[in-house]
Amino acid sequence: MTAVRYVLLAAGLLAAAWTDWKRRRIPNRLTVAMAATGILLGVLMGGLSGLLGSLGGLAAGLAVGVILWLLKIFRAGDAKLLAALGAMMGWRWLAACFLYGVVTGAAAGILLLLFKGQLLQRLARLWSYFKSLLLTQRYSPYQPEKEHEGELPFAPFLAIGGLLACLFPL
C-alpha cells in the first residue's frame, strides 16, 4: 500500500507540475482527486489514526496555502495543491516538501533573473517594497510588474520538493 501511495503521489505531482508549467493553472479535478485519494489511503493504511493524519495534513496545507494566497504570494491552484499533498502524505512530510520547494524555487528564480540580467533591478524593487512596509506600517500585497507576473510557476518546485522530501525526510 505504501508503494501505491508513492506512485499516486508521483503521478499527481507530475500532472500538477506539467499543467502549471504549460497553462499556469492546476485543475481542481486534480487537486480534489489527490486529496480524496490521500484521505482514502489514510483510512486504508491506518484506520482512524490514518484518517486523522490525512485530515490534519489537509488542514495544514489548506491553512498555509490560503494564507499565502490571501497575501498574493500563491495562486489558488498552489494553495489547493498544498492541501491535497497534505492529505496524501501528512503535515510533517508536507512541511519538508514545502521547505524544499521554496528553496529550489528561489534558487531557480535567482538563476533566471541572473540569466536575464534583471536580478539587481528586482532586488531594488523588492527593497523599496519592504522599506514601504516598514515606514508605513501597513501591509499591502507585493505587485509584480505586469510583464513579469506569473513568470515562474510553483508546482514544478513543489514536485521537486516532494521528491526531496521522500528522499531526505526532515
Sequence and secondary structure as in RCSB ss.txt:
>XXXX:A:sequence
MTAVRYVLLAAGLLAAAWTDWKRRRIPNRLTVAMAATGILLGVLMGGLSGLLGSLGGLAAGLAVGVILWLLKIFR
AGDAKLLAALGAMMGWRWLAACFLYGVVTGAAAGILLLLFKGQLLQRLARLWSYFKSLLLTQRYSPYQPEKEHEG
ELPFAPFLAIGGLLACLFPL
>XXXX:A:secstr
 HHHHHHHHHHHHHHHHHHHHHHS   HHHHHHHHHHHHHHHHHHHHHHHHHHHHHHHHHHHHHHHHHHHTTSS 
HHHHHHHHHHHHHH HHHHHHHHHHHHHHHHHHHHHHHHHHT HHHHHHHHHHHHHHHHHH         GGGTT
 S SHHHHHHHHHHHHHS  
